[in-house]
């Protein structure tokens, strides 16, 4: 039997076992090298104990020439001290943070900021009364030159007024703390080589972002200018009662179109929605509709889901090559939210402004209790500036 020619001075297991691995893929080579090393250690330990022949069922007397006799002096208390292998750290997964895909995100320079609104108004009456906003309708004759009279050719034209108003946006605050023992910190470091403080800070920062995303969605639902109600059960006496239930289910798409039309018709709109967010059950209804084709528009899965290993993606697909669909697990049940998001300044519907990004509140070690306190905080502001760019479909 040919002995293994191993380079025990190799820096990595891949280098040590490389001559015996045929796989080319780096990840597979690493996996195989680790498996071979574990098997090698297992056999080596068996040799040192003197029971390798029994384990491997060999009749080769020369294979284990230097074996030692098995000493039968192991007691149950010894077993409790054996090193135990940890196969995995099973961590929680959370939804992806997609605020920047739904609303406008920017920074605040201080604890308060202004949002200014410029409104152009009719100074005189015409088809609409004086004081009406110009974007609420169109009077094609408002700017017509006035007819000159026989007594004077100096007749005043109609006026354009404006109103500049300011709304104050005040920053809000979110803060979390965590407390753990020094022993827990030491154990995680020894088993996984990771810092417990870093893991907890990362999660607390994520939780702040999750809550802020939930707040933004709740505000958009509350402030949306258009609300359409769709009853999931056909009206009593309607023709749909005698038809296949899927026929009536497709009327949900009619409700979505009505909500989208509300955005288009609003003074803030003039262009329809380009995204829809909903709870899982609400989006499942859309997935079942024949009139609502959900695709990834040719994108591969990695590009389409936009998720990392520590989060699952909210991106559900693209519907009818028009609406980006976002599945929000913790949105209000049976609620579909339509909105507009673009780089056009005139289509900024909601502003999420960061004043203080995630701030580390420091680490406090208490010698008396051997416990550690850590914390994070964040300050931010929200303002829905064009509610007409959002619409809600309530499913009852």
Steps between C-alpha positions, in 0.01 A plus 500: 500500500643834399539754780350847469746768399363801689649844543440554872655849479231619256316814605159375390325165482455550124878515461553203732258271314515663157683211332211264584210726393390497136225760531573840342234711671663692793201450731484129424875461550469669838209275600680181391825607673314552829330161466830325429668670793221391737526142373878508536474620859238235572722222371807640679313504830382144439859393440613661824221321687590165341155420357546615140485146367160446655369827367623449143447121482849422369698177518831672421710433809776737385268798456488577870838362605553773757157479659453511874271286707164649591494607862158428651509781755253748342219603737176697429645817652768501227238498225347823628827681439532398134511792255167533324479608136277793406356444153337838442382826650130523406422869497176685430422642158314824443335692221709719277510876558367658179397850609718652230306302237166643613564859611758776474788469752734782597674650805405767753762748619331566833220380731241696299465584133248668269302373206385795287195484276459739207143535374394699193148636525251684284480864603168544323197288433445324171388147442616448857468735793773741606754332727478164322826316447598487136579129516148414623354563156551670165320815389601538133369859490651637821795672332303643206571864436213716629286678248577869468218742573421819306585708805840344580749263346673438835314199635663289767577137421423223743748440780712213619542480877723267696528368854824381655444298817733307725449180697738410781639148512622408849737209549386194690718271707531124532729334752573144616729343759625148568651344809699179522741319730873483451473121495261511202741730320791267567309187395391643164853618432647158582248301295457723195773760522238776494432802715166485682499880525538535123222251429262675738586845362439378146162361595393809696593719202295272274203514736506881494492493120218243500288719725569811291399314185178393669431860604548626144257243361242579770528872423458444127186293561357761739581797273410350160258725312318212328339203676314227312312221678470157339267242654640149467144361496268574203201716579180310571292470184788593267578300187830392656322274749427247227841517331837342572644678810815576299294725273406723789851482649629673186298807589773572756707616204220747420534641852876537451444685174249730671754578773772556241269734311446694823875567512502611139207737553630656820657844503824332610500234232454516124680167479382169643656278763811297429509284814260302717571380853282256685478240771567138396133403482410809300775437247401134479165615365683689226714201417187297429350755258508424128517873426799553726811339352785505753849450357860585578527672160791285391713560810669199656410400853800663668433831324127474549475425868755764603551324831803413708567185700373665817169624358225381274396721217183703489518522119215286371542566130368734234132497408389563143846648429380807690480460877788397725346275763623507860383237747493645852444231758388737774278734300134523606317191381325510160638844416654599168693828484572663163765769463734691272880501528729668248801727480278788386486772772135557412423142602637512853198384696651421840831600657685278747787711636784372719628746759724273708589163342539195720698628799686271741417601858813335633582199717463490877657213693382459858774333710254426777263290287740404219232618257535717192258771379501624140258714300425667167277786391388679186319828425301566186202685355206412272269715293241410238524798265280378211229268634343486154783272387367217718185290495368211707287201407328358809392138461202418719 
